[in-house]
Amino acid sequence: MQYGLIGRKLGHSFSKEIHEKIENYTYSLKELEPQELDDFMTQRDFKAINVTIPYKEAVIPYLDNISAFAKNIGAVNTIVNRDGKLYGYNTDCLGLKALIARSGIELRDSKVLILGTGGTSKTAAAVAYDEGASIVIRVSRSKKDGCVTYDEMYADHSDADVIINTTPCGMYPDCQSSPAEVERFSGLKGVIDVIYNPLRTSLVSSALAKGIKASGGLYMLVAQAVFAAEKFTGKVYDKKITDDIYDELEANKENIVLTGMPASGKSTVGTRLALLTGRRFIDTDDMIVKAHNMEIPDIFSSYGEDVFRSWEAECVKEASQYSGCIIATGGGVVLRPENVSALGQTGRIYFLDRPLGELVPTSDRPLAQDAEAIRKRYEERYSIYTSTADEIVAVDSNPEIIARRILASHTKGGKSSI
């Protein structure tokens, strides 16, 4: 291996994709069990590597030289082999600084809680102090290394201004977990989660829902990779390369989720989007039918709507685990907040807004079999569709044009109508 990443579990890593966009070298992912680390580091058979969980501290004894900042933090994520001597650096700190700046979260004179005790938590503490935080408190399940417990956090530090999560809680595939309850903090102004898969963890999603500035770790991942590549190659890269790779990666990894009334065209537009992009197409109604070997009208008649909604939620949760897909949802999927939350963690939600008069009833839609049923559903759900969507898409043309319009806007942020 010439260039690459070592860690214990790397199946979720985006690092290979990022590094090979930065520079023309092959970047490998190498999973190591703890008992394999000594042999790998002793052989030194690499030009330069990145280091991730759980080896950011364990690699330090093998280094011949360590940067002052990495030594002060006690964690290394970048190692360069120069003529057989290993030089250690910490580019996570620069990546985290870049993420905080991009997020618009102010740490100066703030009380900052850092969740976790590993190498990244030490990096976060150093960055928080460097950014002018007045109080920095590390939180863990035990009180080791001067940390407070989570119970103590809620009891004594609910006045925190900023939370930085460095634990794996909420990381794929355990996407629904959260290391903290943001509603228990009275004046929270910002949340940073270093997790980047899913794009928006439950912690980040909960903060955003309350109007709190919050960001996941994808920008940090890209920025630290660019800084690491500078160590690898000796080059200096323009900041634009970080922004460009981040924008491209986010757009490619983010699911395009279609919501809307029955007969609004979700499956038709979704299929067209899949053909245009080469992305996988997922229809949650089809997932339910395949999972239970029953057509949807039969599920309603045999088990009722409550059972159907529970089965639907299971399929939505599964679909949300994927990235870079087109997901067409059932008309009632927005009725359960947990569905919207799951879809929003990995996707951007587009509401296909077809006028009521153009929604045609069909016998295979149990709650939209006639014009009166459609009208009632429309009146019940319209405000939910609009409030849960990232973008509202006017269905005023053919599916090809609608699909291309969605694609053209997919890299844009914020709520809008297209």
C-alpha positions in Angstrom: 0.0 0.0 0.0 1.4 3.4 -1.0 -1.4 5.7 0.3 -4.4 4.8 2.3 -6.4 4.6 5.5 -6.1 2.2 8.4 -8.8 1.6 10.9 -10.9 -1.3 12.3 -14.2 -0.8 10.4 -13.9 1.0 7.1 -17.0 -0.2 5.1 -18.6 3.2 5.5 -15.6 5.3 4.6 -15.7 8.0 1.9 -11.9 8.6 2.1 -10.8 6.7 -1.0 -13.3 8.6 -3.1 -12.2 11.9 -1.7 -8.5 11.4 -1.9 -8.6 10.2 -5.5 -10.4 13.4 -6.4 -7.7 15.5 -4.7 -4.7 13.9 -6.4 -3.7 11.3 -8.9 -2.7 8.5 -6.6 -4.4 5.2 -5.6 -5.7 5.3 -2.1 -6.5 2.0 -0.3 -8.7 1.2 2.7 -7.0 -1.3 5.1 -8.9 -2.8 8.0 -6.7 -3.9 10.8 -7.6 -5.8 14.0 -5.7 -4.6 17.1 -3.3 -7.5 17.0 -2.3 -6.6 13.5 -1.4 -3.0 14.1 2.1 -3.7 15.5 3.2 -5.7 12.4 1.8 -3.1 10.0 3.4 -0.2 11.7 6.7 -2.0 12.3 7.0 -2.9 8.6 6.4 0.7 7.5 5.4 -0.5 4.0 3.6 2.7 2.9 4.4 6.2 1.7 1.7 8.0 3.7 -1.5 7.0 5.5 -4.5 8.3 7.4 -5.5 6.8 10.7 -9.0 6.5 12.1 -10.9 4.8 14.9 -9.5 3.2 17.1 -5.8 3.8 16.3 -5.3 7.6 16.5 -3.5 7.2 19.8 -2.2 3.7 19.4 0.1 4.7 16.4 2.0 7.3 18.4 4.7 5.0 19.9 5.7 4.0 16.3 6.5 7.5 15.2 10.0 9.1 14.9 8.6 12.6 14.8 5.3 14.1 15.8 4.1 17.6 15.2 3.7 19.9 18.2 0.0 20.2 17.7 -0.6 16.4 17.4 1.7 15.8 20.4 -0.3 18.3 22.5 -3.6 16.7 21.5 -2.3 13.2 21.9 -3.8 12.0 18.6 -2.5 11.4 15.1 -4.5 10.9 11.9 -1.9 11.5 9.3 1.5 9.7 8.9 4.1 10.3 6.3 7.0 7.9 5.6 10.1 9.9 4.7 13.1 7.7 4.0 12.0 5.1 6.5 11.1 7.6 9.3 7.5 8.2 10.3 6.2 11.7 10.8 2.9 12.2 12.5 0.4 15.0 12.1 -3.2 15.9 13.1 -5.2 17.3 10.2 -8.5 16.6 12.0 -8.0 19.8 13.9 -7.8 21.8 10.7 -10.8 20.0 9.2 -12.9 20.7 12.3 -11.9 24.3 12.3 -13.0 24.5 8.6 -16.3 22.8 9.5 -17.0 25.2 12.4 -16.3 28.2 10.2 -18.5 26.9 7.4 -21.3 26.2 9.9 -21.3 29.8 11.2 -21.2 28.5 14.8 -19.4 30.8 17.2 -17.2 29.2 19.9 -15.6 32.3 21.3 -16.7 32.9 25.0 -18.9 29.9 24.7 -19.5 26.9 27.0 -18.7 23.8 24.9 -19.6 20.2 25.6 -17.6 17.5 23.8 -19.1 14.1 23.8 -16.6 11.2 23.8 -13.1 10.4 25.1 -11.2 9.2 22.0 -8.6 10.9 19.9 -11.1 13.0 18.1 -12.5 14.3 21.4 -9.1 15.5 22.3 -8.8 17.2 18.9 -12.2 18.9 19.5 -11.2 20.2 22.9 -8.0 21.7 21.5 -9.9 23.3 18.7 -12.5 24.7 21.1 -9.9 26.3 23.2 -8.1 27.6 20.2 -11.4 29.2 18.9 -11.8 31.0 22.2 -14.3 28.9 24.1 -14.5 30.0 27.8 -15.4 26.6 29.2 -14.8 23.1 27.6 -16.2 20.0 29.2 -15.7 16.5 28.0 -18.5 14.0 28.5 -18.4 10.2 28.7 -20.3 7.3 30.1 -17.7 7.1 32.9 -15.8 9.8 34.7 -12.3 8.9 33.3 -9.9 11.5 32.1 -11.7 14.3 34.0 -14.9 13.8 32.1 -18.4 14.3 33.5 -21.1 11.7 33.0 -24.2 12.2 30.8 -26.4 12.5 33.9 -24.1 15.2 35.2 -24.1 16.9 31.9 -27.9 17.3 32.0 -28.0 18.2 35.7 -25.1 20.7 35.7 -24.5 21.9 32.1 -27.8 22.3 30.4 -26.8 25.9 29.8 -24.2 24.8 27.3 -23.9 26.9 24.1 -22.4 24.3 21.8 -22.2 20.5 21.6 -19.6 18.7 19.6 -20.2 14.9 19.2 -17.1 12.8 18.7 -18.7 9.4 19.6 -19.9 6.9 17.0 -23.4 7.1 18.4 -25.8 7.7 15.5 -23.3 6.4 12.9 -24.4 4.1 10.1 -26.0 1.5 10.5 -27.3 2.7 13.9 -28.7 5.9 12.3 -31.6 6.5 14.7 -29.5 6.7 17.9 -28.5 10.0 19.4 -25.9 10.7 22.1 -27.8 13.7 23.6 -31.3 15.2 23.8 -31.0 18.7 22.5 -34.4 19.7 24.0 -32.8 19.4 27.5 -30.5 22.4 26.8 -32.0 25.8 27.4 -29.8 28.0 25.3 -28.1 25.8 22.7 -26.7 27.8 19.8 -24.8 25.2 17.8 -24.3 21.5 17.2 -21.4 19.8 15.4 -21.3 16.1 14.8 -18.1 14.6 13.3 -20.1 11.7 11.9 -20.6 12.0 8.1 -22.6 8.8 7.4 -25.6 9.5 7.6 -25.1 13.0 6.3 -27.4 14.3 9.0 -27.4 12.3 12.3 -30.4 12.3 14.6 -28.5 14.7 16.8 -28.0 17.2 13.9 -31.6 16.7 12.6 -33.1 17.3 16.1 -31.1 20.6 16.4 -32.0 21.8 12.9 -35.7 21.1 13.7 -35.4 23.5 16.6 -33.8 26.2 14.5 -30.3 25.6 16.0 -27.3 25.8 13.7 -26.0 22.3 13.2 -23.7 20.3 10.8 -22.6 16.8 10.2 -19.0 15.9 9.6 -18.8 15.5 5.8 -17.1 18.9 5.3 -14.6 18.2 8.0 -13.8 14.9 6.4 -13.1 16.5 3.0 -11.1 19.4 4.5 -8.9 17.2 6.7 -8.3 14.9 3.6 -7.1 17.9 1.6 -4.8 19.0 4.4 -3.5 15.4 4.7 -2.9 15.3 0.9 -0.7 18.4 1.4 1.4 16.4 3.8 1.4 13.4 1.5 2.5 15.4 -1.6 4.2 18.6 -0.4 1.7 20.7 -2.4 -0.6 23.4 -1.3 -4.2 23.2 -2.5 -6.7 26.0 -3.0 -9.7 26.0 -0.6 -11.9 25.8 -3.7 -10.9 22.1 -4.1 -12.4 21.4 -0.6 -15.6 23.2 -1.5 -15.9 21.6 -4.9 -15.3 18.0 -3.6 -17.7 18.6 -0.7 -20.5 19.9 -3.0 -20.1 17.0 -5.4 -19.9 14.4 -2.7 -22.9 15.7 -0.8 -25.0 15.8 -4.0 -23.9 12.3 -5.0 -24.4 10.7 -1.6 -27.6 12.5 -0.7 -30.8 10.5 -1.7 -33.4 12.3 -3.8 -36.7 11.6 -1.9 -40.0 12.2 -3.6 -43.2 12.8 -1.5 -46.7 13.7 -2.6 -50.2 12.7 -3.0 -51.3 9.4 -4.6 -51.2 9.9 -8.4 -48.9 12.9 -8.1 -46.3 11.2 -10.3 -43.7 10.1 -7.7 -42.9 6.7 -9.3 -42.9 8.1 -12.9 -40.7 11.0 -12.0 -38.5 8.8 -9.8 -38.0 6.3 -12.6 -37.1 9.1 -15.0 -34.6 10.4 -12.5 -33.0 7.0 -12.1 -32.6 6.7 -15.9 -31.0 10.2 -16.1 -28.6 9.7 -13.3 -27.9 5.9 -13.2 -28.9 5.9 -9.6 -30.8 3.1 -7.9 -34.6 3.6 -7.8 -36.4 2.5 -4.7 -40.2 2.6 -4.3 -41.2 2.1 -0.6 -44.7 0.8 -1.7 -43.0 -1.9 -3.8 -40.7 -2.7 -0.8 -43.8 -3.3 1.4 -45.4 -5.6 -1.3 -42.2 -7.6 -1.7 -41.5 -7.9 2.0 -45.0 -9.2 2.9 -46.0 -10.8 -0.4 -49.3 -8.9 -0.5 -50.6 -6.1 -2.6 -51.4 -2.9 -0.7 -55.2 -3.0 -1.0 -55.0 -6.6 0.5 -52.9 -5.4 3.4 -55.4 -2.7 4.2 -58.4 -5.0 3.9 -56.8 -7.8 5.9 -54.8 -5.9 8.6 -55.9 -2.3 8.5 -54.1 1.0 8.1 -52.2 0.9 11.4 -50.4 -2.3 10.4 -49.7 -0.9 7.0 -48.2 2.2 8.5 -45.9 0.1 10.8 -44.8 -2.0 7.8 -44.2 1.2 5.8 -42.1 2.7 8.6 -39.9 -0.4 8.6 -39.3 -0.1 4.8 -38.7 3.6 5.0 -36.0 3.0 7.7 -34.4 0.4 5.5 -34.5 2.6 2.4 -33.0 5.5 4.4 -29.9 3.4 5.1 -28.8 3.6 1.4 -27.1 6.6 -0.1 -27.2 8.1 -3.6 -30.6 6.6 -4.5 -33.9 7.9 -5.8 -36.7 7.1 -3.3 -40.4 7.4 -4.2 -42.6 7.2 -1.1 -46.2 6.3 -0.4 -48.7 9.2 -0.2 -49.0 8.8 3.6 -45.4 8.4 4.5 -45.2 12.0 5.9 -47.9 11.2 8.5 -45.3 9.7 10.8 -42.5 12.1 11.9 -40.1 9.3 12.3 -40.4 8.6 8.6 -39.6 12.2 7.7 -36.7 12.2 10.1 -35.2 9.0 8.7 -35.6 10.1 5.1 -34.1 13.5 5.9 -31.0 12.1 7.5 -29.7 10.8 4.2 -31.8 12.6 1.6 -33.3 15.8 0.3 -37.1 15.7 0.3 -38.9 17.0 -2.8 -42.7 17.4 -2.6 -44.3 16.9 -6.0 -47.1 19.5 -5.9 -49.7 18.4 -8.4 -53.0 20.4 -8.3 -55.9 18.6 -6.7 -58.0 18.7 -9.9 -55.3 16.6 -11.7 -55.1 13.8 -9.1 -56.9 10.8 -10.6 -58.4 8.2 -8.3 -57.5 4.5 -8.9 -58.7 1.3 -7.3 -55.2 0.2 -6.2 -54.9 3.1 -3.8 -57.0 2.2 -0.7 -57.3 5.8 0.6 -57.7 7.5 -2.8 -60.2 5.3 -4.7 -62.6 8.2 -5.6 -62.5 12.0 -6.0 -64.0 12.6 -2.6 -61.3 10.5 -0.9 -58.6 12.3 -2.8 -60.0 15.7 -1.8 -60.1 14.7 1.8 -56.5 13.3 1.8 -55.3 16.4 0.0 -56.8 18.7 2.6 -55.5 16.6 5.5 -52.0 16.3 4.2 -51.1 19.3 2.1 -49.6 21.4 4.9 -47.6 18.4 6.1 -46.2 17.9 2.6 -45.1 21.5 2.3 -43.7 21.8 5.9 -41.6 18.6 5.6 -40.2 19.2 2.2 -36.8 20.8 1.4 -38.1 21.8 -1.9 -41.6 22.1 -3.4 -41.8 21.0 -7.0 -44.7 22.3 -9.1 -46.0 19.4 -11.3 -46.8 21.5 -14.3 -45.1 19.7 -17.1 -44.1 16.2 -18.3 -42.1 13.8 -16.1 -38.9 14.4 -18.1 -38.9 18.2 -17.5 -39.9 17.7 -13.8 -37.0 15.2 -13.3 -34.5 17.5 -15.0 -35.7 20.5 -12.9 -35.1 18.5 -9.7 -31.6 17.5 -10.9 -30.7 21.0 -11.7 -31.6 22.2 -8.2 -30.3 19.2 -6.3 -27.0 20.9 -5.3 -28.7 24.0 -3.9 -29.4 24.4 -0.2 -32.4 25.9 1.6 -36.1 25.6 1.2 -37.4 26.7 -2.2 -40.0 26.1 -4.9 -39.0 24.9 -8.3 
